[in-house]
Amino acid sequence: MQVKIKNAQLGQAIDLLFHLSLKGKQSRHRTKFVKLLAERSKEVEEQRKQLAEEHANKDDEDKPIIKDDKYDIVDQESFQTDIQELYNEEIVIEGGDNQGMLKTVKKILDECDKTFSGQEAVVYDYICEQFEGGDE
């Protein structure tokens, strides 16, 4: 089994899974899965910051200029293109040592009796699709 989740969806996926009421093995495997996503989310944030620094105006000491707690970006269009590319990349979680965890999380999603609406329903559908596509 293999599951792919876009960087742009990490935060919402973490939030949705984190708030499911689970016990025992299901809770442990969900927590392990969420930790993998959280680690990737942290990496993505660091990469986003690096991109902002690269695209920012520099001061006399070649350090990025920050105004109102935001980087002073030179070329917004180029920066947004790079950010979009970063957000479209995916974390790929393969079977192997993660096989049991992935099967458990898939079962949690398949058997979930919580009612989702609005954005939460969209995120739930996205996560389910990623697990369905990973059965190959």
JODA-V499068 format. One record per helix or strand of 3 or more residues. SS is the DSSP state (2 for helix, 1 for strand). FROM is the first residue (numbers start at 0). TO is the last residue. If there is no record, write none. Layout:
SS_FROM_TO / SS_FROM_TO
//
This chain:
1_1_5 / 2_6_17 / 2_23_54 / 2_75_87 / 1_89_93 / 2_95_110 / 2_117_132
//
